[in-house]
Amino acid sequence: MSTELTDITEVEYRQLLLERVVLVSVWTSGTQTDAENALAELKLLAETAGSQVLEGLIQRRDRPDPATYIGRGKVAEVREVVVATGADTVICDGELAPAQLRNLEDKVKVKVIDRTALILDIFAQHAKSAEGKAQVELAQLQYLKQRLRGWGGNLSRQAGGRTSGGAGIGGRGPGETKLETDRRRINSRIAKLRRELREMDSTRETKRAERRRHEVPSVAIVGYTNAGKSSLLNRLTGAGVLVEDALFATLDPTTRRTQTADSRDYTLTDTVGFVRHLPHDLVEAFASTLEESVRADLLLHVVDGSDKDPQGQIEAVRTVLRDIGAAQVPEQLVINKADAADPDTLTVLRHQFPDALVVSARTGRGIDELRTRVEDRLPHPGVEVRALVPYERGDLINRIHREGEIDTLEHTEHGTLVIVRVNAGLAAELASYRLSEGADSLVR
């Protein structure tokens, strides 16, 4: 499978066929350790996409070069490494402008892609559901649309007069360049995908509305990619969700209903993982999926305790949460993979984040404490009701168990006597059976 640079005219079908790659990063801020961690993450992303990483280069600059992303000397060095290693792709750890992509490709003589294109390729590989595939395709098309000119040097142009080799009248083009045709087709496809996603979101919204009608509390599991969110969902609910030691293994949100110790229902949702500098097009395309986090009553923010830079993961996730409008949702920090983490790292994290819980989804360590903490932080029903529910209204008793908090429940000859805290909707349905203060003793 060759990935040599070729004249590809149908740019919307251009594929990222990654094989032997060289990584290039520009270090503009932070420590050298931060730069090395960023390059290590890029290596992991490239390997997840199916490539063999041959070499990694870092350049220290105040800001990326506006023409080629890296300086002239580093361009020559990258070209030498490409020739020496036989690499056929260069991956840059940043979002490159179309001109930067074109100029760098011209100089290193192999295909160049940026971090955004790499992440989009990984998402495309892992998308399984119709919604996931549509979201990824939308993000890819939005990315391609902005870069058509960068790949359009060999595309056909309108012909006319002497510019068409002397064809003159009758030899003019169809009135639309190939570039314009591609842009129009992409815009049409984007509009169609957005219509489809709106229809799919209406189904998701129906389910959300049903949960809101019954006021079922919701918990969203968020965190860095490969932090163990799906494993934690499985451990808490027995959901049986696919678990892989891979980046972005989960793209489609999974919601499971579970219960507190006192039998109250609540939902847990496993969401797509975040990463540093998550492409804006992806955030926009996955807006309906990310809404699960915005509308949750509690966020379980899962951190990989065995990672080299867990603090960096935490800040990256919180940045994305701010971007999507979920910064105000209550958060419970969960440090996962305690069985593989360095004890000194866990000590530092406990000191920095005293409210965080340390767990291991693989071994079960700390899971019971996490369940208790989640139950304590869920919103509690706000209306206290004393009622005598007739035995023929067993449906109301069932809902009290699932949606309310029971102080006392007693079976009498006239019905079930309850003192409970419930939501406003259920309280209204119990209104006709409510008792005044002290009337419960008369019933007994």
C-alpha positions as CSV (number, residue, x, y, z in Angstrom):
1,M,0.0,0.0,0.0
2,S,1.8,3.1,-1.2
3,T,1.4,6.5,0.4
4,E,3.7,8.4,-1.9
5,L,2.5,11.9,-2.9
6,T,0.4,11.6,-6.0
7,D,-2.0,13.8,-8.0
8,I,-5.3,13.2,-6.2
9,T,-8.1,15.1,-7.8
10,E,-11.1,13.8,-5.9
11,V,-10.0,15.4,-2.7
12,E,-13.1,14.5,-0.7
13,Y,-12.1,10.8,-1.1
14,R,-8.4,11.3,-0.2
15,Q,-7.5,8.7,2.4
16,L,-4.9,8.8,5.1
17,L,-3.0,5.6,4.4
18,L,-0.4,5.8,7.1
19,E,2.6,3.5,7.1
20,R,6.1,4.7,7.8
21,V,5.9,8.1,9.5
22,V,8.1,10.8,10.9
23,L,6.7,13.0,13.7
24,V,7.4,16.7,13.9
25,S,6.5,19.0,16.8
26,V,7.1,22.7,17.5
27,W,7.8,23.4,21.2
28,T,6.5,26.9,21.9
29,S,5.8,26.9,25.6
30,G,6.1,24.8,28.7
31,T,9.0,22.6,29.9
32,Q,11.0,20.1,27.8
33,T,9.1,17.3,29.6
34,D,5.8,18.8,28.4
35,A,7.2,18.8,24.8
36,E,8.4,15.2,25.1
37,N,5.0,14.1,26.6
38,A,3.2,15.8,23.7
39,L,5.4,14.0,21.1
40,A,4.8,10.7,23.0
41,E,1.1,11.3,22.7
42,L,1.4,12.0,19.0
43,K,3.3,8.8,18.6
44,L,0.5,6.9,20.3
45,L,-2.1,8.6,18.1
46,A,-0.1,7.7,15.0
47,E,0.2,4.0,16.1
48,T,-3.5,3.9,16.8
49,A,-4.1,5.0,13.2
50,G,-2.1,2.1,12.0
51,S,1.3,3.5,11.2
52,Q,4.9,2.7,12.1
53,V,6.7,5.6,13.7
54,L,10.3,5.8,12.6
55,E,11.5,9.1,14.1
56,G,10.4,12.1,16.1
57,L,11.8,15.7,15.8
58,I,11.1,18.7,18.1
59,Q,12.0,22.3,17.3
60,R,12.1,25.1,19.9
61,R,10.5,28.2,18.5
62,D,8.5,31.1,19.9
63,R,5.7,30.3,17.3
64,P,5.3,28.1,14.3
65,D,6.8,29.3,11.0
66,P,3.9,30.9,9.0
67,A,5.2,29.3,5.7
68,T,6.2,25.8,6.6
69,Y,5.3,25.3,10.3
70,I,9.0,24.6,11.1
71,G,12.0,26.7,10.2
72,R,14.1,26.3,7.0
73,G,16.9,24.4,8.7
74,K,14.5,22.0,10.3
75,V,12.7,21.4,7.0
76,A,16.0,20.3,5.5
77,E,16.6,18.0,8.5
78,V,13.2,16.5,8.1
79,R,13.8,15.9,4.4
80,E,17.1,14.1,5.3
81,V,15.4,11.9,7.8
82,V,12.6,11.0,5.3
83,V,15.2,10.0,2.8
84,A,17.3,8.1,5.3
85,T,14.4,6.1,6.8
86,G,12.3,5.7,3.7
87,A,9.3,7.3,5.4
88,D,6.3,8.2,3.2
89,T,4.4,10.5,5.6
90,V,5.2,13.4,7.9
91,I,2.8,14.1,10.8
92,C,2.9,17.5,12.4
93,D,1.7,18.0,16.0
94,G,-0.5,21.0,15.3
95,E,-3.2,22.3,13.0
96,L,-1.5,23.4,9.8
97,A,-2.9,26.0,7.4
98,P,-3.5,24.9,3.8
99,A,-0.5,26.9,2.6
100,Q,1.8,25.4,5.3
101,L,0.7,21.9,4.2
102,R,1.3,22.6,0.6
103,N,4.7,24.3,1.2
104,L,6.0,21.6,3.5
105,E,4.9,18.8,1.1
106,D,6.8,20.6,-1.7
107,K,10.0,20.6,0.3
108,V,10.0,17.2,2.0
109,K,8.5,15.5,-1.1
110,V,6.2,13.2,0.8
111,K,2.6,13.5,2.1
112,V,2.2,15.8,5.2
113,I,-0.8,15.7,7.5
114,D,-1.5,17.5,10.8
115,R,-2.7,16.4,14.1
116,T,-6.4,17.2,13.3
117,A,-6.3,15.0,10.2
118,L,-4.8,12.2,12.2
119,I,-7.4,12.3,14.9
120,L,-10.2,12.5,12.3
121,D,-8.7,9.3,10.7
122,I,-8.8,7.5,14.0
123,F,-12.4,8.5,14.6
124,A,-13.3,7.3,11.1
125,Q,-11.8,3.9,11.9
126,H,-13.7,3.5,15.2
127,A,-17.1,4.9,14.2
128,K,-19.6,2.0,14.4
129,S,-23.1,3.5,14.6
130,A,-24.9,5.4,11.9
131,E,-24.7,8.5,14.1
132,G,-21.0,8.1,14.8
133,K,-20.2,7.7,11.1
134,A,-22.2,10.7,10.2
135,Q,-20.6,12.8,12.9
136,V,-17.1,11.8,11.8
137,E,-17.8,12.4,8.1
138,L,-19.2,15.8,8.9
139,A,-16.0,16.7,10.7
140,Q,-13.9,15.4,7.9
141,L,-15.8,17.3,5.3
142,Q,-15.6,20.6,7.3
143,Y,-11.8,20.0,7.6
144,L,-11.4,19.3,3.8
145,K,-13.6,22.2,2.8
146,Q,-11.1,24.7,4.3
147,R,-8.2,23.0,2.6
148,L,-9.3,22.5,-0.9
149,R,-7.0,25.2,-2.2
150,G,-4.1,23.6,-0.5
151,W,-4.7,20.4,-2.6
152,G,-6.0,22.1,-5.7
153,G,-2.9,23.0,-7.6
154,N,-3.6,20.4,-10.3
155,L,-7.3,20.7,-10.5
156,S,-9.0,21.8,-13.7
157,R,-9.7,25.4,-14.4
158,Q,-12.2,27.2,-16.6
159,A,-10.9,27.4,-20.2
160,G,-11.4,30.3,-22.5
161,G,-9.8,32.4,-25.2
162,R,-6.1,31.8,-25.7
163,T,-5.7,30.3,-22.2
164,S,-7.2,27.1,-23.5
165,G,-4.5,26.4,-26.0
166,G,-6.0,28.5,-28.7
167,A,-9.4,26.8,-28.6
168,G,-11.1,30.2,-28.3
169,I,-14.9,30.4,-28.8
170,G,-16.5,27.0,-28.2
171,G,-13.6,25.8,-26.2
172,R,-14.4,27.4,-22.9
173,G,-14.9,25.3,-19.7
174,P,-18.3,24.4,-18.2
175,G,-18.5,27.6,-16.2
176,E,-17.4,26.0,-13.0
177,T,-13.8,25.0,-12.0
178,K,-13.1,21.6,-10.5
179,L,-12.4,23.4,-7.2
180,E,-15.8,25.0,-7.2
181,T,-17.4,21.7,-8.1
182,D,-15.7,20.0,-5.2
183,R,-16.7,22.8,-2.8
184,R,-20.3,22.7,-4.0
185,R,-20.5,18.9,-3.6
186,I,-19.0,19.1,-0.1
187,N,-21.4,21.8,1.0
188,S,-24.3,19.7,-0.3
189,R,-23.1,16.6,1.6
190,I,-22.5,18.7,4.8
191,A,-26.1,20.0,4.6
192,K,-27.5,16.4,4.1
193,L,-25.4,15.1,7.1
194,R,-26.6,17.9,9.3
195,R,-30.2,17.1,8.5
196,E,-29.6,13.4,9.3
197,L,-27.9,14.2,12.6
198,R,-30.8,16.5,13.6
199,E,-33.2,13.6,12.9
200,M,-31.0,11.2,15.0
201,D,-30.8,13.8,17.8
202,S,-34.6,14.0,17.9
203,T,-34.6,10.3,19.0
204,R,-32.0,11.0,21.6
205,E,-34.0,14.0,22.8
206,T,-37.1,11.9,23.2
207,K,-35.2,9.6,25.6
208,R,-33.8,12.6,27.5
209,A,-37.3,14.1,27.8
210,E,-38.7,10.8,29.2
211,R,-35.9,10.8,31.8
212,R,-36.6,14.4,32.7
213,R,-40.3,13.7,33.0
214,H,-39.6,11.1,35.6
215,E,-36.8,13.3,36.9
216,V,-34.3,10.5,36.8
217,P,-30.8,11.9,37.8
218,S,-28.1,11.5,35.2
219,V,-24.3,11.0,35.6
220,A,-21.9,11.4,32.7
221,I,-18.5,9.7,32.7
222,V,-16.0,12.1,31.0
223,G,-12.3,12.1,30.8
224,Y,-9.2,11.7,28.6
225,T,-9.2,9.1,25.9
226,N,-8.1,5.6,27.2
227,A,-8.5,6.7,30.8
228,G,-10.8,3.7,31.5
229,K,-14.3,5.2,31.3
230,S,-15.9,2.2,29.6
231,S,-14.3,-0.1,32.1
232,L,-15.7,2.0,34.9
233,L,-19.2,1.9,33.4
234,N,-19.0,-1.9,33.2
235,R,-17.8,-2.1,36.8
236,L,-20.6,0.1,38.1
237,T,-23.5,-1.2,36.0
238,G,-22.4,-4.5,34.4
239,A,-23.1,-2.8,31.0
240,G,-20.9,-5.1,28.9
241,V,-19.5,-2.2,26.9
242,L,-16.6,-2.9,24.5
243,V,-13.3,-2.2,26.3
244,E,-10.0,-1.8,24.4
245,D,-6.6,-0.5,25.4
246,A,-6.8,2.0,22.5
247,L,-7.4,5.7,22.0
248,F,-10.9,6.7,21.1
249,A,-12.3,3.1,21.3
250,T,-15.6,4.6,22.4
251,L,-17.3,7.1,20.1
252,D,-21.0,6.2,20.6
253,P,-22.3,7.2,24.0
254,T,-23.8,4.3,26.0
255,T,-26.4,5.0,28.7
256,R,-27.3,2.4,31.4
257,R,-29.8,2.7,34.2
258,T,-28.7,1.6,37.6
259,Q,-29.9,2.1,41.2
260,T,-28.7,3.6,44.5
261,A,-28.5,1.5,47.7
262,D,-32.1,2.7,48.5
263,S,-33.4,1.6,45.1
264,R,-33.5,5.1,43.4
265,D,-33.0,5.0,39.7
266,Y,-30.3,7.1,38.0
267,T,-28.4,6.8,34.6
268,L,-24.7,6.5,33.8
269,T,-23.5,7.6,30.4
270,D,-20.1,6.7,28.9
271,T,-19.0,9.5,26.6
272,V,-16.4,10.0,23.9
273,G,-12.9,10.6,25.3
274,F,-11.1,14.0,25.0
275,V,-7.6,14.8,24.0
276,R,-5.3,17.8,24.1
277,H,-6.2,20.3,21.3
278,L,-9.4,18.4,20.3
279,P,-10.2,19.6,16.8
280,H,-12.9,22.2,16.7
281,D,-14.7,20.5,13.8
282,L,-15.0,17.4,15.9
283,V,-16.4,19.3,18.9
284,E,-19.0,20.8,16.5
285,A,-19.9,17.5,14.8
286,F,-20.2,15.7,18.1
287,A,-22.3,18.5,19.7
288,S,-25.4,16.3,20.2
289,T,-23.3,13.5,21.8
290,L,-21.5,16.0,24.1
291,E,-24.8,17.4,25.3
292,E,-25.0,14.3,27.5
293,S,-22.3,15.9,29.6
294,V,-23.8,19.4,29.5
295,R,-27.2,18.2,30.8
296,A,-25.9,15.7,33.4
297,D,-26.5,16.2,37.1
298,L,-22.9,15.0,37.9
299,L,-19.8,14.4,35.9
300,L,-17.5,11.6,36.8
301,H,-14.1,12.9,35.6
302,V,-11.9,9.9,35.1
303,V,-8.1,10.3,35.0
304,D,-5.5,7.8,34.1
305,G,-3.4,7.6,37.2
306,S,-0.7,5.6,35.4
307,D,-0.2,8.3,32.7
308,K,3.1,10.4,32.6
309,D,1.1,13.6,32.9
310,P,-2.2,13.1,34.7
311,Q,-2.4,16.8,35.6
312,G,-2.1,17.7,31.9
313,Q,-5.0,15.3,31.2
314,I,-7.2,17.0,33.8
315,E,-6.6,20.4,32.4
316,A,-7.2,19.3,28.8
317,V,-10.5,17.7,29.8
318,R,-11.6,20.8,31.8
319,T,-10.7,23.0,28.8
320,V,-13.1,20.9,26.5
321,L,-15.8,21.0,29.2
322,R,-15.6,24.8,29.3
323,D,-15.7,24.9,25.5
324,I,-19.0,22.9,25.4
325,G,-20.6,24.7,28.3
326,A,-20.4,22.0,30.9
327,A,-18.0,23.8,33.3
328,Q,-20.9,24.5,35.7
329,V,-21.9,20.9,36.1
330,P,-20.8,19.4,39.5
331,E,-17.7,17.2,39.0
332,Q,-16.3,14.2,40.9
333,L,-12.6,13.5,40.1
334,V,-11.9,9.8,39.8
335,I,-8.2,8.6,39.5
336,N,-8.4,5.3,37.7
337,K,-5.8,2.5,37.1
338,A,-4.5,2.6,40.7
339,D,-3.2,-0.9,40.2
340,A,-0.8,0.3,37.5
341,A,0.0,3.8,38.8
342,D,3.2,4.9,40.6
343,P,2.4,5.3,44.4
344,D,4.3,8.6,44.4
345,T,2.2,9.9,41.6
346,L,-1.0,8.9,43.5
347,T,0.3,10.7,46.6
348,V,0.9,13.9,44.6
349,L,-2.6,13.7,43.0
350,R,-4.2,13.1,46.4
351,H,-2.5,16.2,47.7
352,Q,-3.4,18.3,44.7
353,F,-7.0,17.0,44.5
354,P,-8.1,16.1,48.1
355,D,-11.7,15.3,47.1
356,A,-10.6,12.9,44.3
357,L,-11.3,9.1,44.7
358,V,-8.6,6.6,43.8
359,V,-10.0,3.4,42.1
360,S,-9.1,0.6,39.8
361,A,-11.9,-0.5,37.4
362,R,-9.9,-3.6,36.6
363,T,-9.5,-4.9,40.2
364,G,-12.5,-3.2,41.8
365,R,-10.5,-1.2,44.3
366,G,-12.4,1.8,45.6
367,I,-15.5,1.1,43.5
368,D,-17.8,0.8,46.6
369,E,-16.6,4.1,47.9
370,L,-17.2,5.6,44.5
371,R,-20.8,4.3,44.4
372,T,-21.5,5.8,47.8
373,R,-20.0,9.2,46.8
374,V,-22.1,9.3,43.6
375,E,-25.3,8.5,45.5
376,D,-24.5,11.2,48.0
377,R,-23.9,13.8,45.3
378,L,-27.0,13.0,43.2
379,P,-29.9,15.5,43.5
380,H,-32.4,14.6,46.1
381,P,-36.2,14.8,45.7
382,G,-37.5,18.0,47.2
383,V,-41.1,17.4,48.3
384,E,-42.0,15.5,51.5
385,V,-45.3,13.6,51.3
386,R,-47.3,11.7,53.9
387,A,-49.8,9.6,52.1
388,L,-52.1,6.5,52.4
389,V,-51.9,4.8,49.0
390,P,-54.6,2.3,48.2
391,Y,-53.4,-1.2,47.4
392,E,-54.8,-1.0,43.9
393,R,-52.3,1.8,43.2
394,G,-49.2,-0.4,43.3
395,D,-47.9,1.5,40.3
396,L,-47.4,4.6,42.6
397,I,-45.6,2.5,45.2
398,N,-43.3,1.2,42.5
399,R,-42.5,4.8,41.3
400,I,-41.9,5.9,44.9
401,H,-39.3,3.1,45.2
402,R,-37.6,4.1,41.9
403,E,-37.8,7.9,42.1
404,G,-38.2,8.8,45.7
405,E,-36.5,8.5,49.1
406,I,-38.5,6.5,51.6
407,D,-38.5,7.4,55.3
408,T,-41.2,5.0,56.4
409,L,-43.4,2.5,54.6
410,E,-46.1,0.5,56.5
411,H,-48.9,-1.7,55.3
412,T,-52.2,-1.1,57.0
413,E,-55.7,-2.4,56.5
414,H,-56.6,0.7,54.5
415,G,-53.5,0.8,52.2
416,T,-49.8,1.5,52.2
417,L,-48.8,4.3,54.6
418,V,-45.7,6.2,53.4
419,I,-43.6,9.1,54.5
420,V,-41.4,9.9,51.5
421,R,-39.5,12.6,49.6
422,V,-40.4,12.7,45.9
423,N,-40.2,15.0,42.9
424,A,-42.9,17.5,42.2
425,G,-44.5,15.4,39.4
426,L,-45.0,12.4,41.6
427,A,-46.1,14.5,44.5
428,A,-48.9,15.8,42.4
429,E,-50.0,12.3,41.6
430,L,-50.0,11.5,45.3
431,A,-51.9,14.6,46.2
432,S,-55.3,12.9,46.4
433,Y,-53.9,10.4,49.0
434,R,-52.0,12.8,51.2
435,L,-52.6,12.9,54.9
436,S,-52.3,15.8,57.3
437,E,-49.8,15.9,60.1
438,G,-50.7,13.3,62.8
439,A,-53.3,11.6,60.6
440,D,-51.0,8.7,60.0
441,S,-51.4,7.6,63.6
442,L,-55.2,7.5,63.2
443,V,-54.8,5.3,60.2
444,R,-52.8,2.8,62.1
